[in-house]
Amino acid sequence: MTDRPIVAFFDLEGPEESYLREHLPGVDLRVTRDRLEPDTVAWAGDAEVVTVFINSRLSAESLAGLPRLRLVAARSTGFDHIDVEACRARGVGVANVPVYGENTVAEHTFALILALSRNLHRAYLRTVAGNYSLEGLRGFDLKGKRLGVIGAGSIGLHVVRMARGFDLDVVVSDVRPTRLLAEVLGFRYVELDELLATSDVISLNLPYSPAVHHLIDRERLATVKRGALLINTARGALVDTAALLWALDEGILGGAGLDVFEGEDVMEREEALLASPGAEEQLRAAMRVHLLERRENVVLTPHIAFNSHEAVRRILDTTLDNIRGFLRGEPLNMVNE
């Protein structure tokens, strides 16, 4: 046993460890690349603080293996990968990183839009294969097109600002419209149905909750302007993947740019799942991802919209503030008080 509080970082790349040790003195710091799951939780031992990224799943089962846990510090804004109610029942606090990469994620949103609108992914693969034909590579201008932004939080508003630089007409659907923001940034609030029916590009920028699970389903996709692009840098479960495949097959969507998608958390564990009873739905999700991978009008990235040097440092700095504040009795950024 150590007299110093044990702080365990799961799912962390090695280069950040020295920075953490420098800025978090006075604790027993433990760092692993492994994700926090029921079969890895024992590594944290008697940790009072556990910090996880979105790839980890902190369930009630995992909590049972952390008898001295007092704080879960999520290194993300979203915390749907943490059983917050189970933490509350145990008296365990949960903190998040409210802001860190609004511009970072918005920039990636436009990277996906441009990859599709100008066929960059197709052109690259063709060129490195020695084929310099222009056939099938004609794109379209963004200028004068309509961008529909679903969710006007910090990230969504950065997307709006960038869109104005491309001379896009911008409409927004949000549960809390702020007319002054619309006037200052030059966009219009519209109902979701109108946004889907009139937008050339649709960007999802809202947080996940059970209320918006499969917000973009087959019924809503059937109303989308034909040939529109769908961009998702928010959460995979906002989109029904089976419905997305259908909309791509039918030509309703002209393409999709996805940094997040259902099944992303199981793609590295397919072989293990084959031997796991009751994993049929997870394997179906993985198969749908493979079907998306085969399509020339789909660009997939592995949940990296946040992943710039600057944003990762901001995540670590806020996480360190959350841990230090909690240990001295001044908790910050708590989401389950």
C-alpha positions as CSV (number, residue, x, y, z in Angstrom):
1,M,0.0,0.0,0.0
2,T,1.1,3.6,-0.6
3,D,0.2,6.7,1.4
4,R,-0.1,8.6,-1.8
5,P,-3.4,8.6,-3.8
6,I,-3.3,6.2,-6.7
7,V,-4.3,7.8,-10.0
8,A,-4.7,5.3,-12.9
9,F,-4.7,6.5,-16.6
10,F,-6.2,4.0,-19.0
11,D,-6.1,4.1,-22.8
12,L,-3.2,6.6,-22.9
13,E,-0.4,6.9,-25.4
14,G,3.2,6.7,-24.1
15,P,4.5,10.2,-25.0
16,E,2.1,11.8,-22.6
17,E,3.3,10.0,-19.5
18,S,6.3,12.2,-18.8
19,Y,4.1,15.3,-19.1
20,L,1.7,13.8,-16.5
21,R,4.4,12.9,-14.1
22,E,5.8,16.4,-14.3
23,H,2.4,18.1,-13.7
24,L,0.9,15.6,-11.2
25,P,3.4,15.3,-8.3
26,G,2.5,13.7,-5.0
27,V,0.5,10.8,-6.4
28,D,1.1,7.2,-7.3
29,L,0.7,7.6,-11.1
30,R,-0.1,4.5,-13.2
31,V,-0.4,4.6,-17.0
32,T,-1.4,1.9,-19.5
33,R,-2.4,1.8,-23.1
34,D,-5.1,-0.8,-22.3
35,R,-8.7,0.2,-22.3
36,L,-10.7,-0.1,-19.1
37,E,-12.9,-3.1,-19.4
38,P,-14.0,-5.8,-16.9
39,D,-10.9,-7.9,-17.7
40,T,-8.4,-5.1,-17.3
41,V,-9.8,-3.1,-14.4
42,A,-7.8,-5.1,-11.8
43,W,-4.7,-3.4,-13.1
44,A,-5.8,-0.2,-11.4
45,G,-5.9,-1.9,-8.0
46,D,-6.8,0.5,-5.2
47,A,-7.0,3.5,-7.4
48,E,-8.9,6.5,-6.0
49,V,-9.0,8.2,-9.3
50,V,-9.4,6.5,-12.7
51,T,-9.2,8.5,-16.0
52,V,-10.5,7.1,-19.3
53,F,-10.9,8.0,-22.9
54,I,-13.9,7.2,-25.1
55,N,-12.6,3.8,-26.1
56,S,-12.9,2.5,-22.5
57,R,-16.3,1.3,-21.1
58,L,-16.7,1.9,-17.4
59,S,-19.7,-0.3,-16.5
60,A,-21.2,-1.2,-13.1
61,E,-19.3,-4.5,-13.5
62,S,-16.0,-2.6,-13.8
63,L,-16.8,-0.3,-10.9
64,A,-17.2,-3.4,-8.7
65,G,-13.5,-4.1,-9.3
66,L,-12.5,-0.6,-8.0
67,P,-13.2,-0.7,-4.3
68,R,-11.5,2.6,-3.4
69,L,-12.6,4.6,-6.4
70,R,-13.7,8.2,-5.7
71,L,-13.4,9.9,-9.1
72,V,-13.7,9.0,-12.8
73,A,-12.1,11.7,-14.9
74,A,-13.3,11.4,-18.5
75,R,-10.7,12.7,-21.0
76,S,-13.6,13.8,-23.3
77,T,-16.6,16.0,-23.4
78,G,-19.0,13.2,-23.8
79,F,-19.4,10.6,-21.1
80,D,-21.9,8.1,-22.5
81,H,-19.2,5.4,-22.2
82,I,-19.4,5.8,-18.4
83,D,-22.3,4.4,-16.3
84,V,-23.0,7.7,-14.5
85,E,-25.9,6.3,-12.5
86,A,-23.8,3.4,-11.2
87,C,-21.1,5.9,-10.2
88,R,-23.7,8.0,-8.4
89,A,-25.0,5.0,-6.6
90,R,-21.5,4.2,-5.4
91,G,-20.7,7.8,-4.4
92,V,-18.1,8.1,-7.2
93,G,-17.8,11.5,-8.9
94,V,-17.6,11.9,-12.7
95,A,-15.8,14.8,-14.3
96,N,-15.4,15.7,-18.0
97,V,-13.5,18.1,-20.2
98,P,-16.2,20.5,-21.3
99,V,-14.2,22.3,-24.0
100,Y,-10.9,21.4,-25.7
101,G,-11.2,21.1,-29.4
102,E,-14.1,23.0,-30.9
103,N,-12.0,24.3,-33.8
104,T,-10.2,21.0,-34.0
105,V,-13.3,18.9,-34.6
106,A,-14.8,21.6,-36.9
107,E,-11.6,21.5,-39.1
108,H,-11.9,17.8,-39.4
109,T,-15.6,18.2,-40.4
110,F,-14.4,20.3,-43.3
111,A,-11.7,17.8,-44.1
112,L,-14.4,15.2,-44.6
113,I,-16.6,17.5,-46.6
114,L,-13.8,18.5,-49.0
115,A,-12.6,14.9,-49.3
116,L,-16.1,14.0,-50.6
117,S,-16.9,17.2,-52.6
118,R,-13.7,17.0,-54.5
119,N,-13.2,13.2,-54.6
120,L,-9.8,13.5,-52.8
121,H,-9.8,10.0,-51.5
122,R,-10.7,8.4,-54.8
123,A,-8.1,10.6,-56.7
124,Y,-5.3,9.7,-54.2
125,L,-5.9,5.9,-54.4
126,R,-6.1,6.1,-58.2
127,T,-3.0,8.2,-58.6
128,V,-0.8,6.1,-56.3
129,A,-1.9,3.1,-58.4
130,G,-0.5,4.9,-61.5
131,N,-3.9,5.8,-63.0
132,Y,-4.1,9.5,-63.9
133,S,-7.5,9.4,-65.6
134,L,-10.0,12.2,-64.6
135,E,-13.0,10.0,-65.2
136,G,-15.4,10.0,-62.3
137,L,-13.4,12.6,-60.3
138,R,-15.5,15.7,-61.1
139,G,-16.5,17.3,-57.8
140,F,-18.7,20.3,-56.9
141,D,-18.1,23.8,-55.5
142,L,-19.1,24.5,-52.0
143,K,-19.8,28.1,-52.8
144,G,-23.5,28.8,-52.9
145,K,-24.5,25.4,-51.5
146,R,-26.4,24.9,-48.3
147,L,-24.9,23.4,-45.2
148,G,-27.2,22.1,-42.5
149,V,-25.7,22.0,-39.0
150,I,-27.6,19.8,-36.5
151,G,-26.5,20.9,-33.1
152,A,-25.2,24.5,-32.5
153,G,-23.0,23.9,-29.5
154,S,-19.4,25.0,-29.4
155,I,-18.3,22.7,-32.2
156,G,-21.4,23.4,-34.3
157,L,-20.8,27.1,-34.1
158,H,-17.2,26.7,-35.2
159,V,-18.5,24.7,-38.2
160,V,-20.8,27.6,-39.0
161,R,-18.0,30.2,-38.8
162,M,-15.8,28.1,-41.1
163,A,-18.8,27.6,-43.5
164,R,-19.2,31.3,-44.0
165,G,-15.6,31.5,-45.2
166,F,-16.6,29.0,-48.0
167,D,-19.6,31.2,-48.9
168,L,-22.0,28.5,-47.9
169,D,-25.6,29.2,-47.0
170,V,-26.0,27.9,-43.5
171,V,-29.1,26.6,-41.7
172,V,-29.1,25.2,-38.2
173,S,-31.4,22.9,-36.2
174,D,-31.0,23.1,-32.4
175,V,-33.2,22.6,-29.4
176,R,-32.1,26.0,-27.9
177,P,-32.1,28.6,-30.7
178,T,-30.3,31.9,-29.9
179,R,-31.5,34.5,-32.4
180,L,-28.6,36.9,-31.6
181,L,-26.1,34.2,-32.6
182,A,-27.9,33.6,-35.9
183,E,-27.8,37.3,-36.6
184,V,-24.1,37.7,-35.8
185,L,-22.9,34.6,-37.5
186,G,-25.3,34.9,-40.5
187,F,-27.3,31.7,-40.4
188,R,-31.0,30.7,-40.0
189,Y,-32.6,28.4,-37.6
190,V,-35.0,25.9,-39.2
191,E,-36.8,22.8,-38.2
192,L,-35.0,19.5,-38.7
193,D,-37.3,18.4,-41.5
194,E,-36.6,21.5,-43.5
195,L,-32.8,21.2,-42.9
196,L,-32.8,17.6,-44.2
197,A,-34.9,18.4,-47.2
198,T,-32.9,21.4,-48.4
199,S,-29.3,20.9,-47.4
200,D,-26.6,19.9,-49.8
201,V,-24.3,18.9,-46.9
202,I,-25.6,17.8,-43.4
203,S,-23.2,17.9,-40.5
204,L,-24.0,16.2,-37.1
205,N,-22.5,18.2,-34.2
206,L,-24.7,17.3,-31.2
207,P,-23.9,15.3,-28.1
208,Y,-25.3,11.8,-27.8
209,S,-28.1,10.9,-25.4
210,P,-30.7,8.1,-25.5
211,A,-33.2,10.7,-26.7
212,V,-31.3,11.2,-30.0
213,H,-30.3,7.5,-30.6
214,H,-30.7,6.9,-34.3
215,L,-31.8,10.5,-34.9
216,I,-30.9,9.9,-38.5
217,D,-33.0,6.8,-39.3
218,R,-34.5,5.4,-42.5
219,E,-37.6,7.6,-42.2
220,R,-35.6,10.8,-41.9
221,L,-33.1,9.7,-44.6
222,A,-36.0,9.2,-47.0
223,T,-36.7,13.0,-46.7
224,V,-33.1,14.1,-47.4
225,K,-32.3,16.2,-50.5
226,R,-31.2,13.7,-53.1
227,G,-27.4,13.6,-53.5
228,A,-26.6,15.3,-50.2
229,L,-23.5,14.5,-48.1
230,L,-23.9,13.3,-44.5
231,I,-21.0,14.2,-42.2
232,N,-20.7,12.8,-38.6
233,T,-18.0,13.9,-36.2
234,A,-20.2,13.6,-33.2
235,R,-21.3,10.1,-32.1
236,G,-21.9,7.0,-34.1
237,A,-25.2,6.0,-32.5
238,L,-26.8,9.2,-33.9
239,V,-27.1,7.4,-37.2
240,D,-28.8,4.0,-37.9
241,T,-26.1,2.3,-40.0
242,A,-28.5,-0.1,-41.7
243,A,-30.5,2.9,-42.8
244,L,-27.4,4.7,-44.0
245,L,-26.4,1.8,-46.2
246,W,-29.9,1.8,-47.6
247,A,-29.7,5.6,-48.4
248,L,-26.4,5.2,-50.1
249,D,-27.7,2.2,-52.1
250,E,-30.7,4.2,-53.2
251,G,-28.7,7.2,-54.2
252,I,-30.5,9.4,-51.7
253,L,-27.1,10.3,-50.1
254,G,-24.3,11.2,-52.5
255,G,-21.8,10.2,-49.9
256,A,-20.9,10.1,-46.2
257,G,-17.9,11.3,-44.2
258,L,-17.8,9.4,-40.9
259,D,-15.3,9.9,-38.1
260,V,-17.6,8.0,-35.8
261,F,-19.9,5.1,-36.5
262,E,-21.7,2.2,-34.9
263,G,-19.4,-0.7,-34.3
264,E,-16.1,1.4,-34.1
265,D,-15.5,0.0,-30.6
266,V,-15.5,-3.6,-31.8
267,M,-13.5,-3.3,-35.0
268,E,-10.2,-4.4,-33.3
269,R,-11.9,-7.2,-31.4
270,E,-13.7,-9.1,-34.1
271,E,-11.8,-12.4,-33.7
272,A,-12.4,-12.4,-29.9
273,L,-16.1,-11.7,-30.5
274,L,-16.4,-14.7,-32.8
275,A,-15.8,-16.9,-29.7
276,S,-18.0,-14.9,-27.4
277,P,-21.6,-16.1,-26.8
278,G,-24.2,-13.4,-27.3
279,A,-22.0,-11.2,-29.5
280,E,-24.1,-11.5,-32.6
281,E,-25.3,-7.9,-32.6
282,Q,-21.7,-6.5,-32.1
283,L,-20.6,-8.7,-35.0
284,R,-23.4,-7.4,-37.2
285,A,-22.3,-3.9,-36.4
286,A,-18.8,-4.7,-37.4
287,M,-20.1,-6.2,-40.7
288,R,-22.0,-3.1,-41.5
289,V,-18.7,-1.1,-41.0
290,H,-17.0,-3.4,-43.5
291,L,-19.8,-2.7,-46.0
292,L,-19.2,1.0,-45.6
293,E,-15.5,0.5,-46.1
294,R,-16.1,-0.9,-49.6
295,R,-17.9,2.2,-50.9
296,E,-16.1,4.8,-52.9
297,N,-18.5,7.5,-51.8
298,V,-17.8,6.9,-48.1
299,V,-14.8,8.3,-46.2
300,L,-14.1,6.7,-42.8
301,T,-11.6,8.0,-40.2
302,P,-11.0,6.2,-36.9
303,H,-12.4,8.8,-34.4
304,I,-9.6,11.2,-34.9
305,A,-11.4,14.6,-35.3
306,F,-10.2,15.6,-31.8
307,N,-6.6,14.3,-32.4
308,S,-4.4,17.3,-32.9
309,H,-1.3,18.1,-30.7
310,E,-3.0,21.2,-29.4
311,A,-6.3,19.6,-28.5
312,V,-4.7,16.6,-26.8
313,R,-2.7,18.9,-24.6
314,R,-5.8,20.9,-23.7
315,I,-7.5,17.6,-22.8
316,L,-4.6,16.6,-20.5
317,D,-4.4,20.0,-18.9
318,T,-8.1,20.1,-18.0
319,T,-8.0,16.5,-16.8
320,L,-5.1,17.4,-14.5
321,D,-7.0,20.4,-13.2
322,N,-10.0,18.1,-12.5
323,I,-7.8,15.6,-10.6
324,R,-5.9,18.2,-8.6
325,G,-9.1,20.0,-7.8
326,F,-10.9,16.9,-6.6
327,L,-8.0,15.7,-4.5
328,R,-7.8,19.0,-2.7
329,G,-11.6,19.1,-2.1
330,E,-12.5,21.6,-4.8
331,P,-14.0,19.4,-7.6
332,L,-14.3,20.9,-11.1
333,N,-16.4,20.0,-14.1
334,M,-18.5,17.4,-12.3
335,V,-21.3,15.9,-14.4
336,N,-23.1,13.8,-11.7
337,E,-23.4,16.0,-8.7
